[in-house]
Amino acid sequence: MSTFNYDKVCYRTEQQDESVALRNLKTGQIGYTFGCTMAGETVQVRLANGELDTWSRDECTEDISEPTS
């Protein structure tokens, strides 16, 4: 994910309380954002099974095929 898209996703997550759907490029998993760490350029996501994970900006992309809630 580009720095611009990362900043946009984090803004939506932290300022607008949106849960943005992301796809992990390595595993194909879908996660929904609930936080960002700007210093490390990571996003915290909740997976479909309820587990929490942290993905780096470089290993994920916004998944526009999934609805955001």
N, CA, C and O atoms as a GROMACS GRO file, in nm:
protein
  276
    1MET      N    1   0.086  -0.116   0.000
    1MET     CA    2   0.000   0.000   0.000
    1MET      C    3   0.091   0.123   0.000
    1MET      O    4   0.189   0.129   0.074
    2SER      N    5   0.058   0.218  -0.082
    2SER     CA    6   0.139   0.340  -0.088
    2SER      C    7   0.124   0.420   0.041
    2SER      O    8   0.030   0.400   0.118
    3THR      N    9   0.218   0.509   0.065
    3THR     CA   10   0.212   0.594   0.184
    3THR      C   11   0.083   0.676   0.183
    3THR      O   12   0.020   0.693   0.287
    4PHE      N   13   0.045   0.727   0.066
    4PHE     CA   14  -0.078   0.806   0.055
    4PHE      C   15  -0.199   0.723   0.097
    4PHE      O   16  -0.281   0.769   0.176
    5ASN      N   17  -0.211   0.600   0.044
    5ASN     CA   18  -0.324   0.514   0.079
    5ASN      C   19  -0.321   0.475   0.225
    5ASN      O   20  -0.425   0.468   0.291
    6TYR      N   21  -0.201   0.449   0.278
    6TYR     CA   22  -0.186   0.416   0.420
    6TYR      C   23  -0.239   0.531   0.506
    6TYR      O   24  -0.316   0.510   0.599
    7ASP      N   25  -0.196   0.653   0.473
    7ASP     CA   26  -0.242   0.770   0.549
    7ASP      C   27  -0.393   0.786   0.542
    7ASP      O   28  -0.458   0.821   0.640
    8LYS      N   29  -0.449   0.760   0.423
    8LYS     CA   30  -0.593   0.770   0.403
    8LYS      C   31  -0.669   0.665   0.486
    8LYS      O   32  -0.769   0.696   0.550
    9VAL      N   33  -0.620   0.541   0.484
    9VAL     CA   34  -0.682   0.433   0.562
    9VAL      C   35  -0.674   0.465   0.711
    9VAL      O   36  -0.771   0.447   0.784
   10CYS      N   37  -0.559   0.512   0.756
   10CYS     CA   38  -0.543   0.544   0.899
   10CYS      C   39  -0.631   0.662   0.940
   10CYS      O   40  -0.686   0.662   1.050
   11TYR      N   41  -0.644   0.760   0.853
   11TYR     CA   42  -0.732   0.873   0.883
   11TYR      C   43  -0.876   0.823   0.899
   11TYR      O   44  -0.944   0.858   0.996
   12ARG      N   45  -0.922   0.742   0.805
   12ARG     CA   46  -1.058   0.689   0.812
   12ARG      C   47  -1.078   0.604   0.937
   12ARG      O   48  -1.183   0.608   1.000
   13THR      N   49  -0.976   0.525   0.973
   13THR     CA   50  -0.985   0.437   1.088
   13THR      C   51  -0.987   0.516   1.219
   13THR      O   52  -1.071   0.491   1.306
   14GLU      N   53  -0.895   0.610   1.233
   14GLU     CA   54  -0.875   0.676   1.362
   14GLU      C   55  -0.956   0.804   1.379
   14GLU      O   56  -0.992   0.839   1.491
   15GLN      N   57  -0.984   0.875   1.270
   15GLN     CA   58  -1.056   1.001   1.282
   15GLN      C   59  -1.205   0.987   1.252
   15GLN      O   60  -1.287   1.062   1.305
   16GLN      N   61  -1.241   0.892   1.168
   16GLN     CA   62  -1.380   0.876   1.129
   16GLN      C   63  -1.441   0.747   1.185
   16GLN      O   64  -1.555   0.713   1.153
   17ASP      N   65  -1.365   0.677   1.267
   17ASP     CA   66  -1.412   0.553   1.330
   17ASP      C   67  -1.466   0.451   1.232
   17ASP      O   68  -1.563   0.381   1.260
   18GLU      N   69  -1.403   0.442   1.114
   18GLU     CA   70  -1.439   0.341   1.015
   18GLU      C   71  -1.353   0.217   1.034
   18GLU      O   72  -1.239   0.226   1.082
   19SER      N   73  -1.406   0.105   0.997
   19SER     CA   74  -1.331  -0.019   0.995
   19SER      C   75  -1.308  -0.053   0.848
   19SER      O   76  -1.399  -0.101   0.780
   20VAL      N   77  -1.187  -0.027   0.799
   20VAL     CA   78  -1.156  -0.041   0.658
   20VAL      C   79  -1.112  -0.185   0.628
   20VAL      O   80  -1.029  -0.241   0.700
   21ALA      N   81  -1.168  -0.245   0.524
   21ALA     CA   82  -1.132  -0.381   0.485
   21ALA      C   83  -0.998  -0.378   0.412
   21ALA      O   84  -0.980  -0.304   0.315
   22LEU      N   85  -0.904  -0.460   0.460
   22LEU     CA   86  -0.774  -0.475   0.397
   22LEU      C   87  -0.751  -0.620   0.361
   22LEU      O   88  -0.804  -0.710   0.427
   23ARG      N   89  -0.672  -0.643   0.257
   23ARG     CA   90  -0.634  -0.779   0.219
   23ARG      C   91  -0.483  -0.791   0.238
   23ARG      O   92  -0.406  -0.706   0.192
   24ASN      N   93  -0.441  -0.897   0.307
   24ASN     CA   94  -0.299  -0.925   0.324
   24ASN      C   95  -0.248  -0.986   0.193
   24ASN      O   96  -0.299  -1.089   0.149
   25LEU      N   97  -0.148  -0.924   0.133
   25LEU     CA   98  -0.098  -0.969   0.004
   25LEU      C   99  -0.024  -1.102   0.012
   25LEU      O  100  -0.014  -1.173  -0.089
   26LYS      N  101   0.029  -1.137   0.129
   26LYS     CA  102   0.103  -1.263   0.145
   26LYS      C  103   0.010  -1.381   0.171
   26LYS      O  104   0.030  -1.490   0.117
   27THR      N  105  -0.092  -1.358   0.254
   27THR     CA  106  -0.178  -1.470   0.297
   27THR      C  107  -0.315  -1.470   0.231
   27THR      O  108  -0.383  -1.572   0.230
   28GLY      N  109  -0.357  -1.355   0.175
   28GLY     CA  110  -0.489  -1.344   0.117
   28GLY      C  111  -0.599  -1.318   0.220
   28GLY      O  112  -0.715  -1.304   0.183
   29GLN      N  113  -0.564  -1.313   0.348
   29GLN     CA  114  -0.663  -1.290   0.453
   29GLN      C  115  -0.722  -1.150   0.442
   29GLN      O  116  -0.657  -1.057   0.396
   30ILE      N  117  -0.847  -1.139   0.487
   30ILE     CA  118  -0.914  -1.010   0.496
   30ILE      C  119  -0.916  -0.971   0.644
   30ILE      O  120  -0.948  -1.052   0.730
   31GLY      N  121  -0.881  -0.847   0.670
   31GLY     CA  122  -0.886  -0.795   0.806
   31GLY      C  123  -0.951  -0.658   0.805
   31GLY      O  124  -0.949  -0.588   0.704
   32TYR      N  125  -1.008  -0.619   0.917
   32TYR     CA  126  -1.077  -0.491   0.930
   32TYR      C  127  -1.002  -0.406   1.031
   32TYR      O  128  -0.979  -0.449   1.145
   33THR      N  129  -0.963  -0.287   0.990
   33THR     CA  130  -0.877  -0.202   1.072
   33THR      C  131  -0.946  -0.156   1.199
   33THR      O  132  -1.067  -0.133   1.202
   34PHE      N  133  -0.865  -0.143   1.304
   34PHE     CA  134  -0.912  -0.078   1.426
   34PHE      C  135  -0.806   0.013   1.484
   34PHE      O  136  -0.831   0.077   1.587
   35GLY      N  137  -0.689   0.022   1.421
   35GLY     CA  138  -0.585   0.111   1.469
   35GLY      C  139  -0.467   0.114   1.375
   35GLY      O  140  -0.451   0.027   1.289
   36CYS      N  141  -0.384   0.217   1.392
   36CYS     CA  142  -0.262   0.232   1.311
   36CYS      C  143  -0.147   0.273   1.401
   36CYS      O  144  -0.166   0.339   1.503
   37THR      N  145  -0.028   0.234   1.363
   37THR     CA  146   0.094   0.279   1.430
   37THR      C  147   0.175   0.353   1.326
   37THR      O  148   0.240   0.292   1.241
   38MET      N  149   0.171   0.484   1.333
   38MET     CA  150   0.235   0.566   1.230
   38MET      C  151   0.387   0.547   1.228
   38MET      O  152   0.446   0.542   1.120
   39ALA      N  153   0.450   0.536   1.344
   39ALA     CA  154   0.596   0.523   1.349
   39ALA      C  155   0.644   0.396   1.278
   39ALA      O  156   0.747   0.399   1.210
   40GLY      N  157   0.572   0.288   1.293
   40GLY     CA  158   0.612   0.162   1.232
   40GLY      C  159   0.540   0.132   1.102
   40GLY      O  160   0.565   0.030   1.038
   41GLU      N  161   0.451   0.222   1.062
   41GLU     CA  162   0.370   0.204   0.942
   41GLU      C  163   0.301   0.068   0.940
   41GLU      O  164   0.313  -0.008   0.844
   42THR      N  165   0.229   0.040   1.047
   42THR     CA  166   0.152  -0.084   1.057
   42THR      C  167   0.005  -0.051   1.084
   42THR      O  168  -0.029   0.058   1.130
   43VAL      N  169  -0.079  -0.149   1.054
   43VAL     CA  170  -0.221  -0.138   1.086
   43VAL      C  171  -0.259  -0.258   1.172
   43VAL      O  172  -0.212  -0.370   1.151
   44GLN      N  173  -0.345  -0.233   1.268
   44GLN     CA  174  -0.398  -0.340   1.351
   44GLN      C  175  -0.532  -0.380   1.290
   44GLN      O  176  -0.617  -0.296   1.262
   45VAL      N  177  -0.549  -0.510   1.271
   45VAL     CA  178  -0.670  -0.560   1.206
   45VAL      C  179  -0.735  -0.670   1.288
   45VAL      O  180  -0.669  -0.742   1.364
   46ARG      N  181  -0.865  -0.681   1.270
   46ARG     CA  182  -0.943  -0.791   1.329
   46ARG      C  183  -0.980  -0.883   1.214
   46ARG      O  184  -1.042  -0.840   1.116
   47LEU      N  185  -0.941  -1.010   1.224
   47LEU     CA  186  -0.969  -1.109   1.121
   47LEU      C  187  -1.111  -1.162   1.135
   47LEU      O  188  -1.176  -1.141   1.238
   48ALA      N  189  -1.159  -1.230   1.032
   48ALA     CA  190  -1.295  -1.283   1.032
   48ALA      C  191  -1.320  -1.378   1.149
   48ALA      O  192  -1.432  -1.386   1.199
   49ASN      N  193  -1.217  -1.450   1.194
   49ASN     CA  194  -1.234  -1.545   1.304
   49ASN      C  195  -1.222  -1.478   1.442
   49ASN      O  196  -1.226  -1.545   1.545
   50GLY      N  197  -1.208  -1.344   1.443
   50GLY     CA  198  -1.201  -1.270   1.568
   50GLY      C  199  -1.060  -1.244   1.618
   50GLY      O  200  -1.041  -1.164   1.711
   51GLU      N  201  -0.961  -1.311   1.560
   51GLU     CA  202  -0.823  -1.289   1.602
   51GLU      C  203  -0.776  -1.150   1.561
   51GLU      O  204  -0.824  -1.092   1.464
   52LEU      N  205  -0.681  -1.098   1.638
   52LEU     CA  206  -0.620  -0.969   1.608
   52LEU      C  207  -0.484  -0.992   1.547
   52LEU      O  208  -0.415  -1.088   1.581
   53ASP      N  209  -0.444  -0.904   1.455
   53ASP     CA  210  -0.314  -0.916   1.390
   53ASP      C  211  -0.264  -0.776   1.358
   53ASP      O  212  -0.340  -0.680   1.360
   54THR      N  213  -0.136  -0.767   1.328
   54THR     CA  214  -0.074  -0.642   1.285
   54THR      C  215  -0.006  -0.667   1.152
   54THR      O  216   0.072  -0.760   1.138
   55TRP      N  217  -0.037  -0.582   1.054
   55TRP     CA  218   0.022  -0.595   0.921
   55TRP      C  219   0.100  -0.469   0.889
   55TRP      O  220   0.058  -0.359   0.924
   56SER      N  221   0.212  -0.485   0.822
   56SER     CA  222   0.288  -0.369   0.777
   56SER      C  223   0.221  -0.309   0.654
   56SER      O  224   0.146  -0.377   0.584
   57ARG      N  225   0.248  -0.183   0.631
   57ARG     CA  226   0.189  -0.112   0.516
   57ARG      C  227   0.220  -0.184   0.386
   57ARG      O  228   0.137  -0.188   0.295
   58ASP      N  229   0.340  -0.241   0.376
   58ASP     CA  230   0.384  -0.304   0.251
   58ASP      C  231   0.318  -0.440   0.222
   58ASP      O  232   0.321  -0.486   0.108
   59GLU      N  233   0.258  -0.503   0.324
   59GLU     CA  234   0.202  -0.637   0.301
   59GLU      C  235   0.050  -0.638   0.289
   59GLU      O  236  -0.011  -0.745   0.292
   60CYS      N  237  -0.012  -0.520   0.274
   60CYS     CA  238  -0.157  -0.520   0.261
   60CYS      C  239  -0.203  -0.412   0.164
   60CYS      O  240  -0.129  -0.321   0.128
   61THR      N  241  -0.328  -0.427   0.123
   61THR     CA  242  -0.392  -0.331   0.033
   61THR      C  243  -0.538  -0.319   0.072
   61THR      O  244  -0.597  -0.411   0.128
   62GLU      N  245  -0.596  -0.204   0.042
   62GLU     CA  246  -0.737  -0.187   0.072
   62GLU      C  247  -0.816  -0.281  -0.017
   62GLU      O  248  -0.790  -0.290  -0.137
   63ASP      N  249  -0.913  -0.352   0.040
   63ASP     CA  250  -0.991  -0.450  -0.034
   63ASP      C  251  -1.126  -0.388  -0.066
   63ASP      O  252  -1.218  -0.392   0.016
   64ILE      N  253  -1.137  -0.331  -0.185
   64ILE     CA  254  -1.259  -0.259  -0.220
   64ILE      C  255  -1.375  -0.352  -0.252
   64ILE      O  256  -1.489  -0.307  -0.265
   65SER      N  257  -1.349  -0.483  -0.264
   65SER     CA  258  -1.458  -0.577  -0.292
   65SER      C  259  -1.535  -0.611  -0.165
   65SER      O  260  -1.645  -0.666  -0.172
   66GLU      N  261  -1.478  -0.580  -0.049
   66GLU     CA  262  -1.545  -0.609   0.078
   66GLU      C  263  -1.612  -0.482   0.130
   66GLU      O  264  -1.553  -0.374   0.121
   67PRO      N  265  -1.734  -0.492   0.182
   67PRO     CA  266  -1.799  -0.373   0.239
   67PRO      C  267  -1.728  -0.330   0.367
   67PRO      O  268  -1.681  -0.414   0.443
   68THR      N  269  -1.721  -0.201   0.391
   68THR     CA  270  -1.663  -0.150   0.516
   68THR      C  271  -1.777  -0.119   0.611
   68THR      O  272  -1.886  -0.080   0.569
   69SER      N  273  -1.751  -0.137   0.739
   69SER     CA  274  -1.855  -0.110   0.838
   69SER      C  275  -1.796  -0.039   0.956
   69SER      O  276  -1.868  -0.007   1.050
   0.00000   0.00000   0.00000
